[in-house]
């Protein structure tokens, strides 16, 4: 199977494998990464005497979130992709060799594009560093604390383009994999939920990005935008999140709807046939068959109701509700702020 590999894994894949190999849970690694970023921004200030030792700059707690935030979502996306493609295997009518290649492409990032996007992110990070003002900057050459702040604050830019490439690549593949499904079993949609979770992770990233930006701008003491601009950015991210969740599922949504129509049509024909038999027996006064026909009709009507109730979107029960709740909460907080500001 090695000869079928059309590309080698990226440095991101090696990094994620290294995180998995650590003797503690991945969540601990990302927590430690956040702590490292916080200390990496504050300790140099203590050493230079620019800030009292042991006293932290409040804004740095928010600046330090970006690197663990983006890398953590990349790790989450990778893990979701692995479990999703494994659960989707029964839906694909392909050989084991073909599926192995499909799974490899789904969970492994190609080396060259990731390198290009990483360098692009590095260039953006350097440009951003030049544009941003360090609050403790001194005239002349940059201080050690200024350099470390730029490193820890802007290193997330290396990973951000990687995330967008990863997300776009996953959504395209989700749409393609759903297109390979030849037959949908309305009474066993569980195997479709795995790929749906991939789109939800992508959408959740945009929601989390919007919420994090909202918190930093409103509560972090680092506001650079007006409230209206912050809300507008939030709404744009929400719109993108909804598109990322819905668009890749539209093809399988149509397949489910088509299968529902076929099953309902078949049930309708069976109901019509039984109705004709029932009317014929009533006309012929063959009352011994009527009770059985009535039970059969009742069963078909119940089955029709169950088919009609099957959701046409392959989401886990409750997952969409939770996703929409994450959208509404910040808007509710913003509205409450606006209302309270009118009276206090």
C-alpha positions, 0 to 999 in steps of 0.5 A, a space after each residue: 500500500 505504500 506505493 499508493 501514497 501520493 504525498 508524504 505527511 506534513 510537519 503538522 502531522 509529525 507534530 500531532 503524532 508527537 503530542 499523542 506520544 507524550 506521557 500525559 493527555 493532549 489537553 494537558 499539553 495545550 494547557 501547558 502551552 498556554 502557561 508557557 505563552 503567558 510566562 514567555 510574555 511576562 517573565 522578560 518584563 520581570 527580568 528587565 525591571 519593567 514590571 514587578 516580579 510576580 505581577 502579570 500584565 492582564 492583557 497578556 492572558 488574552 494575547 497568550 490564547 491564540 497559539 494554543 487555541 489554533 493548534 488545539 483546534 488543529 489537533 481536534 480536527 485531526 482526531 475528529 477526521 480519524 474517527 469520522 472516516 473509520 465510522 464511515 467505512 461501511 457506507 463506501 463500496 470500495 476495496 480495503 486498499 482503496 479505503 486505506 488510501 481514502 482514509 490516508 488522504 482524509 486524515 493526513 496533510 500533504 507536506 508541500 502545501 502545508 509548508 507553503 501555508 506555514 511560510 505564508 502565515 510566518 510572513 503575515 505574522 512578521 507583518 503583523 508584528 511590524 504593525 502592532 505597538 508593544 505597550 512596553 516598547 523602548 526607544 532604540 533596539 527592541 528589548 528582549 521582552 518585546 521580542 518574546 512578546 512578538 514571538 508568543 503573540 504572533 506565532 499563531 499566524 504560522 498555524 492559522 493559514 494551516 487551519 484554513 487549508 485543513 478545514 477547506 480540504 476536509 469540507 471538500 472531502 466530506 462533500 466528495 465522500 457523501 457523494 460516494 454513498 450509493 444507498 441511504 438506509 433511513 433507519 440507520 443514519 448513525 454511520 453518517 454522523 461521523 463526517 457531520 462531526 467534521 463540519 461541526 468542528 469547522 463551524 465551531 472553530 469560527 464560532 470560537 474565533 468569534 467568541 474569543 475575539 468578542 471576549 478580548 475586545 469587550 472584556 480583555 481591556 485591549 479593545 481596538 474596535 467599537 462595539 458595533 464593529 465587534 458585533 459585525 465581525 461576530 455576525 460575519 463569523 457566525 454566517 461563515 460557521 453556518 455555511 461551513 456546517 451546512 454546505 458540505 451536507 447539502 448533497 447527502 441531505 438531498 439523498 436522504 430526502 430522495 430516499 424518504 420520498 421513495 419510501 413514502 411512495 412505496 408505503 403509499 402504494 401499499 396503503 392504496 392496495 390494502 385500502 382496495 382490498 378492504 373496500 372489496 371485502 366490505 363490498 363482498 361482505 368478507 368480514 373475516 379479513 377486515 380486522 387483519 386489513 385494518 391492523 395492516 393499515 394502522 401499521 403502515 400509517 405508523 411507519 409512514 409517520 416514522 419515516 416522515 419524522 426522520 430528519 433530512 440532515 445527518 446530525 446527531 440529535 441535539 448537536 444542531 441545538 447546541 451549535 445554535 445555542 453557542 451562536 445565541 449566547 454572545 448575542 444575548 449578552 451583547 443585547 443585555 449590555 446595550 439594554 443595561 447601558 441605557 439605565 446605568 
